[in-house]
Amino acid sequence: MQKINIKTQIRKLYCIDSFGAMMIAGASWVALLAARGFSTIEIGFFESIFHIVSMTCEIPTGAIADVFGRKKTMVMAQIMSMFSALIMIFTGSFWTIAIAMAVSALSYNLASGTREALAYDSMKLAGVENDYEKFSSRDFIIYEIFSSMATLLAGVALMLGYRKAYLIDILMGGIALLFALSLQEVHASGHESMSVKSRFRDVALGSVKFIRENRKARLIILYNAGIGAVAVLIGFFLQAKLPEVGLHAVFLGPALFVIGISGAVGAKAVTIFNKMGYKMVGGISLVGVILATMSVFTGNPYVMIAGACLGSFSDSFLEVRSDVVLNNMIPSGQRATLMSINSFAYSVVMIVLSPLFGWIFR
């Protein structure tokens, strides 16, 4: 029977997310492209390209992780992230930047679902899968703190210039890659004696069957995606709206940092209420995002920031619990694929709601 040092494995996953989130150029890519002379229309196209590739590749990359191995997929995710930054440094045409955005999306897809599947199956192998919510919460907190710090350093990235900023991203990605290479592989069970073609067929058919027959999983995926999309869109559009309603530009970075940290607080809070049922967690999160949405209409920058903080808190409060509930329901052989379906649903809801929130924040 395969043995695993679960504490070492989990620490390495935390380190990957820490360095992977500390990408100062990635956090300020819009400002860096604008400084290079790209128009807002071109930047909008780059964002669209990212989401199109992300939607297209989300589920296939989950299947790749289930078939070929979660460690290999995590390693490839870090390589793709570094390659995207490298393209940004040495090219400056519209189409090469578009390729860099597509590669960045692929990096995101390769890690999405794979990280959760590797963590859960590692913990299951060690017999401590009941501690998965603790891992999910800590991992979310780590990511939020480091990504918020990267956002806070957006001014530093602009001061350094895009080449040096992306070199720092490559350095961070390289450190994350070393941790990914040192992970212990934990393969999806049930595929040991199958050919690659048979594995893909088994993953695809098993995933479709699970989603079709499990109404509870479908509802959780859609509900979590809806809450998360609303909270994220509020924070996203506030970047443009807050200066318009009177917030001094110097306070925008700290405001976004506080909003991000609120998400980390929500991820921690849900572990304190570990006996609370999913419906109650979902209800609290729904009230939170409704109040966050209402704050937008006040026109008061401080009320809007408080609302965005509540929305960020509610999003992570629900997301951590949803992650745990879904992983407890999902069979090992399709775990990465089905967790990728969760991310795919989020992307679809984001695309549907983005124009509506653009109209609300006009």
Rosetta blueprint (number, residue, H / E / L):
1 M L
2 Q L
3 K L
4 I L
5 N L
6 I H
7 K H
8 T H
9 Q H
10 I H
11 R H
12 K H
13 L H
14 Y H
15 C H
16 I H
17 D H
18 S H
19 F H
20 G H
21 A H
22 M L
23 M L
24 I H
25 A H
26 G H
27 A H
28 S L
29 W H
30 V H
31 A H
32 L H
33 L H
34 A H
35 A H
36 R L
37 G L
38 F L
39 S L
40 T H
41 I H
42 E H
43 I H
44 G H
45 F H
46 F H
47 E H
48 S H
49 I H
50 F H
51 H H
52 I H
53 V H
54 S H
55 M H
56 T H
57 C H
58 E H
59 I H
60 P H
61 T H
62 G H
63 A H
64 I H
65 A H
66 D H
67 V H
68 F H
69 G L
70 R H
71 K H
72 K H
73 T H
74 M H
75 V H
76 M H
77 A H
78 Q H
79 I H
80 M H
81 S H
82 M H
83 F H
84 S H
85 A H
86 L H
87 I H
88 M H
89 I H
90 F H
91 T L
92 G L
93 S L
94 F H
95 W H
96 T H
97 I H
98 A H
99 I H
100 A H
101 M H
102 A H
103 V H
104 S H
105 A H
106 L H
107 S H
108 Y H
109 N H
110 L H
111 A H
112 S L
113 G L
114 T H
115 R H
116 E H
117 A H
118 L H
119 A H
120 Y H
121 D H
122 S H
123 M H
124 K H
125 L H
126 A H
127 G L
128 V L
129 E H
130 N H
131 D H
132 Y H
133 E H
134 K H
135 F H
136 S H
137 S H
138 R H
139 D H
140 F H
141 I H
142 I H
143 Y H
144 E H
145 I H
146 F H
147 S H
148 S H
149 M H
150 A H
151 T H
152 L H
153 L L
154 A H
155 G H
156 V H
157 A H
158 L H
159 M H
160 L H
161 G L
162 Y H
163 R H
164 K H
165 A H
166 Y H
167 L H
168 I H
169 D H
170 I H
171 L H
172 M H
173 G H
174 G H
175 I H
176 A H
177 L H
178 L H
179 F H
180 A H
181 L H
182 S L
183 L L
184 Q L
185 E L
186 V L
187 H L
188 A L
189 S L
190 G L
191 H L
192 E L
193 S L
194 M L
195 S L
196 V H
197 K H
198 S H
199 R H
200 F H
201 R H
202 D H
203 V H
204 A H
205 L H
206 G H
207 S H
208 V H
209 K H
210 F H
211 I H
212 R H
213 E H
214 N L
215 R H
216 K H
217 A H
218 R H
219 L H
220 I H
221 I H
222 L H
223 Y H
224 N H
225 A H
226 G H
227 I H
228 G H
229 A H
230 V H
231 A H
232 V H
233 L H
234 I H
235 G H
236 F H
237 F H
238 L H
239 Q H
240 A H
241 K H
242 L H
243 P H
244 E H
245 V L
246 G L
247 L L
248 H L
249 A H
250 V H
251 F H
252 L H
253 G H
254 P H
255 A H
256 L H
257 F H
258 V H
259 I H
260 G H
261 I H
262 S H
263 G H
264 A H
265 V H
266 G H
267 A H
268 K H
269 A H
270 V H
271 T H
272 I H
273 F L
274 N L
275 K L
276 M L
277 G L
278 Y H
279 K H
280 M H
281 V H
282 G H
283 G H
284 I H
285 S H
286 L H
287 V H
288 G H
289 V H
290 I H
291 L H
292 A H
293 T H
294 M H
295 S H
296 V H
297 F L
298 T L
299 G L
300 N L
301 P H
302 Y H
303 V H
304 M H
305 I H
306 A H
307 G H
308 A H
309 C H
310 L H
311 G H
312 S H
313 F H
314 S H
315 D H
316 S H
317 F H
318 L H
319 E H
320 V H
321 R H
322 S H
323 D H
324 V H
325 V H
326 L H
327 N H
328 N H
329 M H
330 I L
331 P L
332 S H
333 G H
334 Q H
335 R H
336 A H
337 T H
338 L H
339 M H
340 S H
341 I H
342 N H
343 S H
344 F H
345 A H
346 Y H
347 S H
348 V H
349 V H
350 M H
351 I H
352 V H
353 L H
354 S H
355 P H
356 L H
357 F H
358 G H
359 W H
360 I H
361 F L
362 R L
